[in-house]
Amino acid sequence: MTNNPMRTTIVFGLLSGMAFIPAHMAAGWFFLPDPAFRIVVSIVIGLYTLLLVRWSRAGGAAALFPILVLMAFAVSGTHRGFLILSLLVLGWVRSGICFQGSPARRILTEALLGLGGGLLVQSFAPRTPVAWAMGVWMFFLIQSLYFVLAPSAQTARKADDPDEFEHAKRQAEAILSGNR
């Protein structure tokens, strides 16, 4: 399932939305409602970061710092500030650490997806855990568009991994030259 980042992002968003209510309730046993909400959101973003790091084959240590910053702010920050920081951290990890390309395109893509996802959730006006669960899924539906807008991210490969056609061409050349 991890071969298609767009589909996996949609499924991850659906699963995160479904797990949001029980996770929020469990965190509510240990924290006040606002920090509990922020902790659950930071865990969701942390798990999605693990997927991004895996897809891009980037070093996981580089993505650790932004997630730790988000977790620290989850416990002590404000609600609105945390949500804005969450969008920034997601953009930082995705376009700054995992999938690098032209700076203008990265900034434009992250601004479009961050604002689009944030405004969609805000327009939905979630006030209850059920509404936030739906908002989480809608947010990841928008975030899955990243793999359409940044096509280099969808086919993240190591530089030494050849294209299938290039690989077949090399095998055919080896057979024809007798070096097989």
C-alpha positions in Angstrom: 0.0 0.0 0.0 2.9 2.4 0.5 3.8 2.3 -3.2 1.0 4.8 -3.9 1.5 7.8 -1.6 -1.7 9.5 -2.7 -3.9 6.5 -1.9 -2.0 5.8 1.3 -2.4 9.5 2.4 -6.2 9.2 1.9 -6.4 5.9 3.8 -4.1 7.3 6.5 -6.4 10.3 6.9 -9.5 8.0 7.1 -7.8 5.8 9.8 -6.6 8.9 11.7 -10.1 10.4 11.6 -11.6 7.1 12.9 -9.0 6.9 15.6 -9.3 10.5 16.6 -12.3 10.1 18.9 -10.9 7.3 21.0 -7.4 8.8 21.0 -8.9 12.2 22.1 -10.9 10.5 24.9 -7.8 8.6 26.1 -5.6 11.7 26.1 -8.5 13.5 27.9 -7.9 11.2 30.9 -4.4 12.6 31.4 -4.7 16.2 30.1 -7.2 19.0 29.9 -9.3 19.0 26.6 -7.2 21.6 24.7 -3.8 20.0 25.3 -5.4 16.5 24.7 -6.6 17.7 21.3 -3.2 19.2 20.4 -1.3 16.0 21.6 -3.5 13.8 19.4 -3.0 16.1 16.4 0.7 16.1 16.9 0.8 12.3 17.1 -1.2 12.1 13.8 1.3 14.5 12.2 4.2 12.5 13.7 2.9 9.2 12.2 2.3 10.9 8.8 5.9 12.2 9.0 7.1 8.6 9.4 5.3 7.7 6.2 6.8 10.7 4.4 10.3 9.8 5.5 9.8 6.2 4.4 8.5 7.3 0.9 11.3 9.7 0.4 14.0 7.6 1.9 15.2 10.6 3.8 16.9 10.3 7.1 14.4 10.0 9.9 16.6 12.0 12.3 16.2 15.2 10.3 12.4 15.0 10.7 12.7 14.4 14.5 13.4 18.0 15.4 10.2 19.5 13.8 8.0 16.9 15.4 9.6 17.5 18.8 9.0 21.2 18.4 5.3 20.5 17.6 5.0 18.2 20.6 6.5 20.8 22.9 4.0 23.4 21.6 1.1 20.9 21.9 1.6 20.9 25.7 2.2 24.5 26.2 0.9 26.5 23.2 -2.4 28.1 22.2 -5.0 26.3 20.1 -4.8 28.6 17.0 -1.0 28.9 17.2 -0.7 25.2 17.4 -2.8 24.6 14.3 -0.8 27.1 12.3 2.5 25.5 13.6 1.1 22.1 12.6 0.7 23.3 9.0 4.2 24.8 9.0 5.8 21.7 10.4 4.0 19.5 7.9 5.2 21.7 5.1 8.7 21.8 6.6 9.0 18.0 6.8 7.3 17.3 3.5 8.9 19.9 1.2 12.0 20.8 3.2 13.3 17.4 4.4 11.6 14.7 2.4 10.9 15.9 -1.1 13.1 18.7 -2.3 12.6 20.6 -5.5 12.5 24.1 -6.7 12.0 26.5 -3.8 9.2 28.5 -5.5 7.3 25.4 -6.4 7.7 24.0 -2.8 6.5 27.2 -1.2 3.5 27.6 -3.6 2.5 23.9 -3.2 2.7 24.0 0.6 0.9 27.3 0.8 -1.9 26.1 -1.4 -2.3 22.8 0.4 -1.8 24.2 3.9 -4.2 27.1 3.4 -6.6 24.9 1.5 -6.7 22.2 4.1 -6.8 24.6 7.0 -9.6 26.7 5.4 -11.6 23.6 4.5 -11.4 22.3 8.1 -12.1 25.8 9.5 -15.2 26.2 7.2 -16.5 22.9 8.4 -16.3 24.6 11.9 -15.5 21.5 14.0 -16.5 21.9 17.6 -17.0 18.3 18.7 -14.6 15.3 18.5 -16.8 13.8 15.8 -16.6 17.0 13.7 -12.8 17.1 14.3 -12.6 13.5 13.2 -14.3 14.4 9.9 -12.0 17.4 9.7 -8.9 15.3 10.0 -10.0 13.1 7.2 -10.9 16.1 5.0 -7.6 17.7 5.8 -5.7 14.6 4.6 -7.9 14.4 1.4 -6.5 17.8 0.5 -3.0 16.8 1.6 -3.1 13.8 -0.8 -3.1 16.4 -3.7 0.5 17.0 -2.9 1.5 14.0 -4.9 -0.4 15.4 -7.9 1.1 18.9 -7.6 4.6 17.7 -6.8 5.1 14.8 -9.2 8.7 14.2 -8.2 7.5 13.2 -4.7 5.2 10.5 -6.1 8.0 8.7 -7.7 10.7 9.2 -5.1 13.5 6.8 -5.8 17.1 6.5 -5.1 19.3 7.9 -7.8 20.8 4.5 -8.5 17.4 2.9 -8.9 16.8 2.7 -12.7 13.5 3.2 -14.4 11.9 -0.1 -15.5 12.4 0.6 -19.2 16.0 1.6 -18.6 16.6 -1.6 -16.6 15.0 -3.7 -19.5 17.1 -1.9 -22.0 20.3 -2.7 -20.1 19.3 -6.3 -19.8 18.6 -6.5 -23.6 22.0 -4.8 -24.3 23.8 -7.3 -22.0 22.1 -10.3 -23.8 22.9 -8.9 -27.3 26.5 -8.2 -26.4 27.0 -11.6 -24.9 27.9 -10.3 -21.4 25.2 -12.2 -19.7 
